[in-house]
């Protein structure tokens, strides 16, 4: 190997002034960039979250929104039960069991979505 050639497994990284080039710093920078991208995705999912500045307040806003969704699901479930008890077995020619199935499916879908978002936040290290 010639002295002017770097080793084959060597990757030369040119850093801007004040930026490190060691592998740990590069990995940390990549991790921070990945978190920033995912934070932006979460911010776009939550209404009004783009107005909040700082990671902790953004996460608080996201958590509050998810909790509000959970409360809405609980409330709608109770409302659905109340409606089911008042209605007869037919809704415009559709059996009540079919309507209940669709509503239960939608409720479970929302609960799974909330759980997925919470797990995503926890696993990505944003809390």
N, C-alpha and C positions, 0 to 999 in steps of 0.2 A: 504494500500500500504506500502510495506517495504521501509525503507530509502535507502537501497542499490539499489533498482530498480528505473529506471527513469520513469516518467509518460508515459502512453501509446502513446500519440500523440507527444512525444519528439523524435527527430531524432538526434542522436549523429554524429557529423561530426568531423573527426580528420583532422586538418589542418597542413600543413608543417610549418616550422618556418617562421614567418613573414606574414602568411596568416590569415585573419580573418575568424571566423566561424559564425558570426551573419547572420540572414536571408537576410538582405539587401545586405551585401557583397557577399553572395552566389548567390543571384539573379543577382547582377551586374556582377559577374564572369561568370555566365551562359550566360548572355546577350552578354558579350564581346566574349566569345567562339563561340556563334552562329554567331555573326558578322564576326569573323575571318574565320569561315567555309564558309560563303557566299561570303566573299571577295575572298577567294581562288577559289571558283567556277567561279566567275566573271573573275578573272585573267586568269583562264584556257580557258575561252571563247574568250578572246581578244588576238590576236597574238602579241607576244613580250612583253606582260604585266608582265610576270614573272621576267623580268630583272629590273623592276622598284621597288624601295624600299620606303616604307612609305605609309600610307593609303591615304593621300591627293594626292600625285603624282599618285598613282594607280587609284584613282577615276578620276583624270584629264585625264589619259590615256584612261580609259573606256569611259568617256564622249566624248573625241575627236574621239574615234573609232565609237561610236554611231552616232555622227554628220556626220562623213565621210560616214557611211552607209546611212544616210538620204539623203546626197547629191548624192550618187550613185543612190539611188532609184529615185530621182528627175531627174537626168540626163538620166537614162534608160527610164523613162517615156516619156521624151521629144524625145528621140531617137525612141522609139516605135511609137509615134505619127507621126514622120517624115516618118518612114518606112511604116506605115499604109496608109499614103496619097499617097505614091509612088507606092504601090503594087496594083495589080488588085484584084478582089474578090476571087481568088483561089491561094492557096499556095500548090503545089504538091498534088492537089486533096482535100485539107482540106479547107473548107470555112474560109475566113478571120475572120468572126465573132467568130469562134471557137478559132483561134489563139489569137485574141484580148482578148477573155474571159480568156484564160489561163494566158496570160501576165498580165491582170488586177488583176486576182486572186493572182498571185505571188507578184505583187506590194503591194496589200493590206496585204498579209501575212507578208511581210517584214516590212511594216509600223506598223502593230500590234505588231510584235516582238520587234521593237525599243521602242514602247510605253510601252510594258510590262516590258522591262529591265529598262527603266527610272523610271516607277512607283515602281518597286521592289527596286531600289536604294533609292528612296525618302522614301518609307514606312519602309524600314529596318533601317533607321536612319544613313545611311552611308555617308550622305552628310553633 
